[in-house]
Amino acid sequence: MNFSDLRAILQYVPQFRDRTFVVALDGAVIDSPDFSNILLDLAVLRSLNIKVVLVHGAAHQIQALGEKRGLQLSNIDGTGITDETTLEVSMDAISRLSNALLQSLTTVKLRAATANAIHAHPAGILKGIDTGFTGAIERIDAEVLESFLEQGILPVVPPLGFDADGQILRVNSDAVSREVATALGATKILFVSEDEPLPHIKNRERQFSSDDALAFLEANADLPSGFRSKLKHAADATRDGVPRVHVVGSQNNDALLAELFSNEGVGVMVYADAYQKVRPATKTDVDELHLLIHRAVEDEQLIPRTRVEILSSIDDYIVLEIDENIVGCVALHPFPDEGKAELACLFVKRGHTGQGYGSVLVEAAGRRATEIGAKELFALSTQAASYLEKYGFNRAKDISSLPPQRKEKYDNSGRNAVLLTKAP
């Protein structure tokens, strides 16, 4: 790991400290070789003073126990019919799994306890079919979970609920995760399954707004049921006030940490707020812009600019934020007497290229040029000429058309750049 990677990770630590994350593990993950890495990731999160609530599924274990006993089960994931036989097998499998989880968490020095925090009622008759012992969640006993968290205990929440008469009901773990996160005011839910989510989104962007996620579900009826369930609950959770929900595959190395401590992550994310934001720079951005530009200067991609120079023209700068972190910038310097504006200082951080962020910044600069009434947009470039040509810029024969003030500065710089122009 280099220092830039470390800086990228550390920028998240203050944001996450004392926040509550709900980690939802499919039962198959717990029985997989990847689980040991998940345990280590959980230990890292707790060491950073992040409050963790662990919700687990058990479909994998219920199916295996039913097969071992030679029993026909009515449903294994808590969404369909749960008959008496299936409930009995589910209770046994879930109890064993919860105990095994507690033992595993102690191996990474985490204090944990199971929490019967789900109040439910029978789901009843749905579409003319009696769902038996399948439960619908009424509420989450948030006080119990918060009491555990305040004592430094990691709550483990199994997918079983209890009705007012003490009857045990089978509930779906994805739904439990959503309800727990909403009740606790959690910052994040992390759904972890053996199924890698990226192949299911068909090369589209990995970040969805809640509306985009619901539209994607409607347009793709053939999605696997597990991924469909998680994406649906993710969209609903963000609408209920959970800012971010992540869906990751357990087979990624350091799955939880890689998803949480990088801007783009390794899985699919559903967000409630503005994940990607283009905005005017402010004075508080000067140090970050100076550092960003300094790195580009080291790579000979931009000319040097001092803090004073950046501050003096801070109103000309536009920044691109991903997850509230600046990853790119562009400047638009106006020359109102000539009706022109210069696109300058276009840069995207290493590690964030290839995501289309450069085009977002170029388009933002073009919109600003239109807003200020510029009739021509120009750029002086040593390395990005071909890139800008993709966005309608044309190479000029010489620099004679530059505004006099800018031409004088260019002549004194000793640079050898290409002049490109376009209408905004």
Secondary structure, DSSP 8 states (H G I E B T S, - for coil): --HHHHHHHHTTHHHHTT-EEEEEE-HHHHTSTTHHHHHHHHHHHHHTT-EEEEEE--HHHHHHHHHHHT---S-SSSSS-B-HHHHHHHHHHHHHHHHHHHHHHHHTT--EEE---EEEEE--EETTEE-BTBEEEEEE-HHHHHHHHHTT-EEEE-SEEE-TT--EEE--HHHHHHHHHHHHT-SEEEEEESS-SGGGGTTS-SEEEHHHHHHHHHH-TTS-HHHHHHHHHHHHHHHTT-SEEEEEETTSTTHHHHHHSSSS-SSEEEESS-SEEEEE--GGGHHHHHHHHHHHHHTTSS----HHHHHHTGGGEEEEEETTEEEEEEEEEEEGGGTEEEEEEEEE-TTSTTSSHHHHHHHHHHHHHHHTT-SEEEEEESS-HHHHHTTT-EE-SSSTTS-HHHHHHHHHHT---EEEEE--
